Structure formats: C-alpha cells, structure tokens
Amino acid sequence: MLYSMWVQHDLRPGLFWQLPRGEQLLLLIFTEIELEQTERARREGTKR
C-alpha cells in the first residue's frame, strides 16, 4: 500500500511514517478504498 501512495500520490514512505498514527490509519483506509475501486472498475471494463 505504501508503494501505491508513493507512485500515485507522491507520498514517500519516510513522510508517511512521520505522520501521527491516526493520519497513517486514515491514509491506509483511503488507499485501500481507492485500490478496491480501481480493481472494480478494471473488472467491469473487461466484462464488455
């Protein structure tokens, strides 16, 4: 997940680990949602 944050949003792992724990958790949850939505869109796009 940290790789995704780095590649897609330019958030380097070092900066991520400097954030308060609550912000880290929120970013992890948001990234998980984003990855699930991307995967769902990819699957729906290949069905056609």
C-alpha positions in Angstrom: 0.0 0.0 0.0 2.8 2.4 0.7 4.1 1.8 -2.8 0.7 2.9 -4.2 0.7 6.1 -2.0 4.2 6.8 -3.3 3.6 6.2 -7.0 0.1 7.6 -7.3 0.2 10.5 -4.7 3.9 11.3 -4.3 3.8 10.4 -0.6 7.2 9.0 0.3 7.3 6.3 3.0 9.5 8.4 5.2 6.9 11.2 5.2 4.2 8.7 5.9 5.9 7.3 9.0 6.4 10.9 10.3 2.6 11.4 10.3 0.6 10.9 13.5 -0.8 7.4 13.8 -4.4 8.5 13.2 -3.4 10.1 9.9 -1.5 7.0 8.9 -4.5 4.8 9.5 -6.8 7.2 7.6 -4.4 7.2 4.6 -4.2 3.4 4.7 -8.0 3.1 4.7 -8.4 5.7 1.9 -5.7 3.9 -0.2 -7.4 0.5 0.3 -10.8 2.0 -0.8 -9.0 3.6 -3.8 -7.4 0.3 -4.8 -10.6 -1.6 -4.5 -12.5 1.0 -6.7 -9.7 0.8 -9.3 -9.8 -3.0 -9.3 -13.6 -3.0 -9.6 -13.5 -0.5 -12.5 -10.9 -2.6 -14.2 -13.0 -5.8 -13.9 -16.2 -4.1 -15.1 -14.3 -2.7 -18.0 -13.1 -6.1 -19.1 -16.6 -7.6 -19.0 -17.7 -5.6 -22.0 
